[in-house]
Amino acid sequence: MTQQTIRIDRQLWDTLTNLAAKKGRNPQALVNQLIREYLQVEEDKALFRDMRRDLRGREMTDSESVEFVHRHRREKRAQLTSRKTG
């Protein structure tokens, strides 16, 4: 895996490392987790925009919404798995 370097404001980094130390976490691992969570939130927002567009005014039931999200995530996992093995 290729690693990249980013510049983070010193005060922000110090605050993060202090918090990570209190929680017994590695600051770099914490940043990686935060980035992954942010990307997941953005992906979910895009997914829900697509859902609204696909419904074209029809309301989706709760169970339909849950199934839609589960299906999307299964497909996403399958894509990631095929890239790792391919």
Phi and psi in degrees as GROMACS dihedral restraints (atoms count N, CA, C in turn):
[ dihedral_restraints ]
;  ai    aj    ak    al  type     phi  dphi    fc
    3     4     5     6     1   -79.0    20    10
    4     5     6     7     1   135.2    20    10
    6     7     8     9     1  -104.2    20    10
    7     8     9    10     1   144.8    20    10
    9    10    11    12     1  -116.4    20    10
   10    11    12    13     1   156.4    20    10
   12    13    14    15     1  -109.5    20    10
   13    14    15    16     1   133.5    20    10
   15    16    17    18     1  -125.5    20    10
   16    17    18    19     1   156.2    20    10
   18    19    20    21     1  -101.1    20    10
   19    20    21    22     1   129.0    20    10
   21    22    23    24     1  -122.6    20    10
   22    23    24    25     1   136.0    20    10
   24    25    26    27     1   -48.6    20    10
   25    26    27    28     1   132.4    20    10
   27    28    29    30     1   -57.6    20    10
   28    29    30    31     1   -45.6    20    10
   30    31    32    33     1   -63.7    20    10
   31    32    33    34     1   -41.2    20    10
   33    34    35    36     1   -63.4    20    10
   34    35    36    37     1   -43.6    20    10
   36    37    38    39     1   -64.4    20    10
   37    38    39    40     1   -42.7    20    10
   39    40    41    42     1   -61.2    20    10
   40    41    42    43     1   -42.7    20    10
   42    43    44    45     1   -62.4    20    10
   43    44    45    46     1   -43.5    20    10
   45    46    47    48     1   -64.1    20    10
   46    47    48    49     1   -44.9    20    10
   48    49    50    51     1   -66.2    20    10
   49    50    51    52     1   -35.5    20    10
   51    52    53    54     1   -64.6    20    10
   52    53    54    55     1   -44.4    20    10
   54    55    56    57     1   -64.5    20    10
   55    56    57    58     1   -43.6    20    10
   57    58    59    60     1   -60.6    20    10
   58    59    60    61     1   -41.8    20    10
   60    61    62    63     1   -62.6    20    10
   61    62    63    64     1   -42.4    20    10
   63    64    65    66     1   -60.9    20    10
   64    65    66    67     1   -33.1    20    10
   66    67    68    69     1   -93.1    20    10
   67    68    69    70     1    -0.3    20    10
   69    70    71    72     1    69.6    20    10
   70    71    72    73     1    32.2    20    10
   72    73    74    75     1  -112.2    20    10
   73    74    75    76     1   153.6    20    10
   75    76    77    78     1   -80.0    20    10
   76    77    78    79     1   126.1    20    10
   78    79    80    81     1   -57.9    20    10
   79    80    81    82     1   -39.6    20    10
   81    82    83    84     1   -65.6    20    10
   82    83    84    85     1   -41.3    20    10
   84    85    86    87     1   -63.6    20    10
   85    86    87    88     1   -37.5    20    10
   87    88    89    90     1   -64.4    20    10
   88    89    90    91     1   -42.8    20    10
   90    91    92    93     1   -63.1    20    10
   91    92    93    94     1   -43.0    20    10
   93    94    95    96     1   -59.4    20    10
   94    95    96    97     1   -43.1    20    10
   96    97    98    99     1   -62.8    20    10
   97    98    99   100     1   -44.3    20    10
   99   100   101   102     1   -62.1    20    10
  100   101   102   103     1   -40.1    20    10
  102   103   104   105     1   -66.1    20    10
  103   104   105   106     1   -44.9    20    10
  105   106   107   108     1   -58.7    20    10
  106   107   108   109     1   -44.2    20    10
  108   109   110   111     1   -63.5    20    10
  109   110   111   112     1   -41.4    20    10
  111   112   113   114     1   -61.2    20    10
  112   113   114   115     1   -46.1    20    10
  114   115   116   117     1   -62.6    20    10
  115   116   117   118     1   -37.6    20    10
  117   118   119   120     1   -65.3    20    10
  118   119   120   121     1   -41.9    20    10
  120   121   122   123     1   -61.7    20    10
  121   122   123   124     1   -44.8    20    10
  123   124   125   126     1   -64.5    20    10
  124   125   126   127     1   -38.8    20    10
  126   127   128   129     1   -64.5    20    10
  127   128   129   130     1   -41.6    20    10
  129   130   131   132     1   -63.6    20    10
  130   131   132   133     1   -39.0    20    10
  132   133   134   135     1   -61.7    20    10
  133   134   135   136     1   -43.9    20    10
  135   136   137   138     1   -63.8    20    10
  136   137   138   139     1   -39.7    20    10
  138   139   140   141     1   -60.9    20    10
  139   140   141   142     1   -45.5    20    10
  141   142   143   144     1   -69.2    20    10
  142   143   144   145     1   -32.2    20    10
  144   145   146   147     1   -62.7    20    10
  145   146   147   148     1   -42.3    20    10
  147   148   149   150     1   -64.3    20    10
  148   149   150   151     1   -39.8    20    10
  150   151   152   153     1   -60.3    20    10
  151   152   153   154     1   -46.5    20    10
  153   154   155   156     1   -62.0    20    10
  154   155   156   157     1   -41.2    20    10
  156   157   158   159     1   -65.7    20    10
  157   158   159   160     1   -42.7    20    10
  159   160   161   162     1   -66.6    20    10
  160   161   162   163     1   -31.1    20    10
  162   163   164   165     1   -74.6    20    10
  163   164   165   166     1   -28.6    20    10
  165   166   167   168     1    47.5    20    10
  166   167   168   169     1    55.3    20    10
  168   169   170   171     1    94.3    20    10
  169   170   171   172     1   -20.3    20    10
  171   172   173   174     1   -80.1    20    10
  172   173   174   175     1   136.8    20    10
  174   175   176   177     1   -82.5    20    10
  175   176   177   178     1   141.4    20    10
  177   178   179   180     1   -94.6    20    10
  178   179   180   181     1   137.6    20    10
  180   181   182   183     1   -71.7    20    10
  181   182   183   184     1   164.0    20    10
  183   184   185   186     1   -58.8    20    10
  184   185   186   187     1   -44.1    20    10
  186   187   188   189     1   -66.2    20    10
  187   188   189   190     1   -35.8    20    10
  189   190   191   192     1   -65.1    20    10
  190   191   192   193     1   -40.3    20    10
  192   193   194   195     1   -62.4    20    10
  193   194   195   196     1   -46.8    20    10
  195   196   197   198     1   -62.4    20    10
  196   197   198   199     1   -45.7    20    10
  198   199   200   201     1   -63.4    20    10
  199   200   201   202     1   -39.0    20    10
  201   202   203   204     1   -60.6    20    10
  202   203   204   205     1   -46.7    20    10
  204   205   206   207     1   -66.1    20    10
  205   206   207   208     1   -44.0    20    10
  207   208   209   210     1   -61.5    20    10
  208   209   210   211     1   -43.6    20    10
  210   211   212   213     1   -62.1    20    10
  211   212   213   214     1   -43.8    20    10
  213   214   215   216     1   -60.6    20    10
  214   215   216   217     1   -44.4    20    10
  216   217   218   219     1   -68.8    20    10
  217   218   219   220     1   -35.5    20    10
  219   220   221   222     1   -62.5    20    10
  220   221   222   223     1   -44.0    20    10
  222   223   224   225     1   -63.1    20    10
  223   224   225   226     1   -40.8    20    10
  225   226   227   228     1   -63.0    20    10
  226   227   228   229     1   -45.4    20    10
  228   229   230   231     1   -61.2    20    10
  229   230   231   232     1   -41.3    20    10
  231   232   233   234     1   -62.7    20    10
  232   233   234   235     1   -40.4    20    10
  234   235   236   237     1   -63.2    20    10
  235   236   237   238     1   -44.2    20    10
  237   238   239   240     1   -64.4    20    10
  238   239   240   241     1   -41.0    20    10
  240   241   242   243     1   -65.0    20    10
  241   242   243   244     1   -42.3    20    10
  243   244   245   246     1   -66.8    20    10
  244   245   246   247     1   -32.0    20    10
  246   247   248   249     1   -68.6    20    10
  247   248   249   250     1   -38.3    20    10
  249   250   251   252     1   -70.0    20    10
  250   251   252   253     1   -36.3    20    10
  252   253   254   255     1   -89.7    20    10
  253   254   255   256     1   -15.1    20    10
